[in-house]
Amino acid sequence: MPTPGAVNKYSNPRAAGNRSRAEGIHVDDARTYLMGHSMGGAGTLYLTITYPRRWAAVAAIAPAAFSVDKEGLARIPKMPIMVVHGDMGQSSRRRSGVRGSKR
């Protein structure tokens, strides 16, 4: 997981939207979706916890979410969230990952 509070051009979704606008690309803030796979899935969960009102919906595919803040997941507002996780991986056998995140 990224260091909390660390900001760069990849971890600040508002800056990403501003860059898109500067490049002449229209960004509809009400319909911004976030998806990531593996480490990107962990980043998706991190950004969803960090900027919970920024996304219209999120999807984390097989997230490497070994240190996800479960209390942070509980603070995510009601929105469409898809988490895909297999049952044959190490995290499934150890019962870690995001298994405990059901609301």
C-alpha atoms as one frame of an Amber mdcrd trajectory, in Angstrom:
protein
   0.000   0.000   0.000   1.170   3.544  -0.665   2.220   5.619   2.319  -0.876
   7.468   3.629  -0.684  11.118   2.687   1.900  10.557  -0.061   0.742  12.267
  -3.236   2.126  11.915  -6.713   0.689  12.252 -10.190  -0.789   8.734  -9.954
  -2.354   8.873  -6.484  -4.293  12.118  -6.732  -7.450  11.565  -8.777  -8.343
  15.280  -8.755  -4.984  16.121 -10.345  -5.555  13.413 -12.953  -8.901  14.995
 -13.844  -7.310  18.421 -14.072  -4.594  17.093 -16.413  -7.264  15.544 -18.644
  -9.116  18.845 -18.837  -5.885  20.667 -19.674  -5.391  18.211 -22.535  -8.901
  18.979 -23.822 -10.501  15.735 -22.653 -13.914  16.099 -20.993 -14.134  14.337
 -17.625 -17.562  13.874 -16.049 -16.862  13.913 -12.302 -20.222  12.243 -11.616
 -19.255   9.227 -13.743 -15.661   8.454 -12.836 -15.075   4.726 -12.346 -12.044
   3.017 -10.858 -10.838  -0.529 -11.532  -7.636  -2.381 -10.783  -6.202  -5.896
 -10.861  -3.805  -7.465  -8.347  -1.652  -4.645  -6.919  -3.871  -2.258  -8.889
  -6.831  -3.815  -7.077  -5.203  -2.929  -3.765  -4.641   0.583  -5.111  -8.297
   0.706  -6.131  -9.360  -0.114  -2.571  -6.850   2.387  -1.170  -8.083   5.197
  -3.434 -11.704   4.308  -2.686 -11.025   4.584   1.051  -8.954   7.759   0.614
 -11.352   9.527  -1.797 -14.691   7.803  -1.048 -16.944  10.380  -2.719 -14.843
  10.649  -5.881 -16.018   7.470  -7.631 -19.325   6.464  -9.214 -18.359   2.772
  -8.825 -15.238   0.680  -8.235 -14.011  -2.824  -9.088 -11.065  -4.607  -7.480
 -10.093  -7.769  -9.359  -8.021 -10.226  -7.270  -6.706  -7.369  -5.110  -3.411
  -7.842  -3.282  -5.192  -6.355  -0.290  -3.140  -7.725   2.567  -3.184  -4.512
   4.589  -6.544  -2.974   3.688  -8.053  -0.874   6.447 -11.314  -2.705   7.245
 -12.640   0.312   9.156 -11.887   2.392   6.055 -13.893  -0.018   3.901 -16.838
   0.440   6.262 -16.726   4.237   5.662 -17.146   3.927   1.897 -20.509   5.423
   0.951 -23.147   3.266  -0.665 -22.020   2.742  -4.267 -21.614  -0.145  -6.690
 -18.509  -2.106  -5.650 -17.301  -5.304  -7.263 -14.565  -7.394  -5.655 -13.525
 -10.552  -7.503 -11.401 -13.047  -5.626 -10.701 -16.687  -6.414 -10.831 -19.497
  -3.906  -7.541 -21.209  -4.781  -5.039 -18.454  -3.883  -2.939 -18.178  -0.733
  -5.044 -15.348   0.687  -8.219 -17.408   0.300  -6.735 -20.385   2.101  -5.509
 -18.186   4.928  -8.859 -16.354   5.106  -7.339 -12.924   4.654  -7.754 -10.445
   1.822 -11.055  -8.585   1.849 -13.182 -11.489   3.074 -14.121  -9.595   6.250
 -15.320  -6.512   4.396 -18.992  -7.459   3.905 -21.421  -4.798   5.043
